[in-house]
Amino acid sequence: MKFTGIVKRIDELGRVVIPIELRNKLNIKEKDQVEIFVSSSSIVIKKYEPTCVFCGSSKNLTSYKEKLICKNCIDSIIKNNK
């Protein structure tokens, strides 16, 4: 991880503001969803971008049993099951 030099205080409701410079750099807009991960003693916030459970692609996604699968993986599964 790279230290940005930015230190923020958590407010009384447990919120922290992500500075506009970081939101712009990571293309995070108002109302975008973010994912929160815990890694040992760190909290990592990442812009949520739905991806295929098999290959990680974010294009041409279809939901199947609450999982996202891209068209290429669907085609590959169909081809391999013939």
Phi and psi in degrees as GROMACS dihedral restraints (atoms count N, CA, C in turn):
[ dihedral_restraints ]
;  ai    aj    ak    al  type     phi  dphi    fc
    3     4     5     6     1  -106.3    20    10
    4     5     6     7     1   127.8    20    10
    6     7     8     9     1   -75.8    20    10
    7     8     9    10     1   132.1    20    10
    9    10    11    12     1   -93.7    20    10
   10    11    12    13     1   -15.1    20    10
   12    13    14    15     1    84.7    20    10
   13    14    15    16     1     0.8    20    10
   15    16    17    18     1   -95.3    20    10
   16    17    18    19     1   129.1    20    10
   18    19    20    21     1  -121.9    20    10
   19    20    21    22     1   128.2    20    10
   21    22    23    24     1  -122.3    20    10
   22    23    24    25     1   152.4    20    10
   24    25    26    27     1   -99.3    20    10
   25    26    27    28     1   138.9    20    10
   27    28    29    30     1   -79.9    20    10
   28    29    30    31     1   131.7    20    10
   30    31    32    33     1   -80.7    20    10
   31    32    33    34     1  -179.6    20    10
   33    34    35    36     1   -64.9    20    10
   34    35    36    37     1   -16.2    20    10
   36    37    38    39     1   -99.2    20    10
   37    38    39    40     1     5.7    20    10
   39    40    41    42     1    85.0    20    10
   40    41    42    43     1    14.1    20    10
   42    43    44    45     1   -94.1    20    10
   43    44    45    46     1   152.3    20    10
   45    46    47    48     1  -135.2    20    10
   46    47    48    49     1   139.3    20    10
   48    49    50    51     1   -89.3    20    10
   49    50    51    52     1   130.9    20    10
   51    52    53    54     1   -86.8    20    10
   52    53    54    55     1   119.5    20    10
   54    55    56    57     1   -57.2    20    10
   55    56    57    58     1   146.6    20    10
   57    58    59    60     1   -57.1    20    10
   58    59    60    61     1   -35.8    20    10
   60    61    62    63     1   -60.7    20    10
   61    62    63    64     1   -41.8    20    10
   63    64    65    66     1   -71.9    20    10
   64    65    66    67     1   -40.2    20    10
   66    67    68    69     1   -62.9    20    10
   67    68    69    70     1   -40.6    20    10
   69    70    71    72     1   -64.7    20    10
   70    71    72    73     1   -45.0    20    10
   72    73    74    75     1   -61.7    20    10
   73    74    75    76     1   -36.6    20    10
   75    76    77    78     1   -97.6    20    10
   76    77    78    79     1     7.3    20    10
   78    79    80    81     1    55.9    20    10
   79    80    81    82     1    44.0    20    10
   81    82    83    84     1   -99.9    20    10
   82    83    84    85     1   118.3    20    10
   84    85    86    87     1  -104.4    20    10
   85    86    87    88     1   166.1    20    10
   87    88    89    90     1   -57.0    20    10
   88    89    90    91     1   135.4    20    10
   90    91    92    93     1    80.3    20    10
   91    92    93    94     1    -4.3    20    10
   93    94    95    96     1   -64.3    20    10
   94    95    96    97     1   151.8    20    10
   96    97    98    99     1   -91.1    20    10
   97    98    99   100     1   147.7    20    10
   99   100   101   102     1  -127.8    20    10
  100   101   102   103     1   152.7    20    10
  102   103   104   105     1  -102.3    20    10
  103   104   105   106     1   146.3    20    10
  105   106   107   108     1  -120.5    20    10
  106   107   108   109     1   125.3    20    10
  108   109   110   111     1  -118.9    20    10
  109   110   111   112     1   152.2    20    10
  111   112   113   114     1  -117.1    20    10
  112   113   114   115     1   129.2    20    10
  114   115   116   117     1  -131.3    20    10
  115   116   117   118     1   105.5    20    10
  117   118   119   120     1    48.4    20    10
  118   119   120   121     1  -104.8    20    10
  120   121   122   123     1  -106.4    20    10
  121   122   123   124     1    19.4    20    10
  123   124   125   126     1  -118.1    20    10
  124   125   126   127     1   150.5    20    10
  126   127   128   129     1  -112.0    20    10
  127   128   129   130     1   127.7    20    10
  129   130   131   132     1  -116.2    20    10
  130   131   132   133     1   128.2    20    10
  132   133   134   135     1  -111.7    20    10
  133   134   135   136     1   127.4    20    10
  135   136   137   138     1  -132.9    20    10
  136   137   138   139     1   139.8    20    10
  138   139   140   141     1   -59.3    20    10
  139   140   141   142     1   131.9    20    10
  141   142   143   144     1   -77.8    20    10
  142   143   144   145     1   120.7    20    10
  144   145   146   147     1  -131.4    20    10
  145   146   147   148     1   105.3    20    10
  147   148   149   150     1   -58.0    20    10
  148   149   150   151     1   137.1    20    10
  150   151   152   153     1  -138.1    20    10
  151   152   153   154     1   162.8    20    10
  153   154   155   156     1   -63.2    20    10
  154   155   156   157     1   134.8    20    10
  156   157   158   159     1   -68.0    20    10
  157   158   159   160     1   -18.9    20    10
  159   160   161   162     1   -94.3    20    10
  160   161   162   163     1   -49.5    20    10
  162   163   164   165     1  -114.9    20    10
  163   164   165   166     1   -11.4    20    10
  165   166   167   168     1    85.9    20    10
  166   167   168   169     1     3.2    20    10
  168   169   170   171     1   -66.9    20    10
  169   170   171   172     1   149.4    20    10
  171   172   173   174     1  -111.5    20    10
  172   173   174   175     1    12.8    20    10
  174   175   176   177     1  -111.4    20    10
  175   176   177   178     1   145.9    20    10
  177   178   179   180     1    53.8    20    10
  178   179   180   181     1    52.4    20    10
  180   181   182   183     1   -88.1    20    10
  181   182   183   184     1   143.1    20    10
  183   184   185   186     1  -128.8    20    10
  184   185   186   187     1   141.6    20    10
  186   187   188   189     1   -91.1    20    10
  187   188   189   190     1   131.2    20    10
  189   190   191   192     1  -137.2    20    10
  190   191   192   193     1   117.2    20    10
  192   193   194   195     1    49.7    20    10
  193   194   195   196     1    47.6    20    10
  195   196   197   198     1    65.6    20    10
  196   197   198   199     1    18.0    20    10
  198   199   200   201     1  -119.3    20    10
  199   200   201   202     1   147.1    20    10
  201   202   203   204     1   -96.6    20    10
  202   203   204   205     1   131.9    20    10
  204   205   206   207     1  -133.6    20    10
  205   206   207   208     1   134.5    20    10
  207   208   209   210     1   -82.1    20    10
  208   209   210   211     1   162.9    20    10
  210   211   212   213     1   -60.5    20    10
  211   212   213   214     1   -39.4    20    10
  213   214   215   216     1   -61.6    20    10
  214   215   216   217     1   -41.9    20    10
  216   217   218   219     1   -69.2    20    10
  217   218   219   220     1   -38.4    20    10
  219   220   221   222     1   -60.8    20    10
  220   221   222   223     1   -46.4    20    10
  222   223   224   225     1   -60.4    20    10
  223   224   225   226     1   -40.8    20    10
  225   226   227   228     1   -65.3    20    10
  226   227   228   229     1   -41.0    20    10
  228   229   230   231     1   -64.4    20    10
  229   230   231   232     1   -44.1    20    10
  231   232   233   234     1   -62.1    20    10
  232   233   234   235     1   -44.9    20    10
  234   235   236   237     1   -62.1    20    10
  235   236   237   238     1   -42.8    20    10
  237   238   239   240     1   -75.3    20    10
  238   239   240   241     1   -15.0    20    10
  240   241   242   243     1   -98.8    20    10
  241   242   243   244     1     7.9    20    10
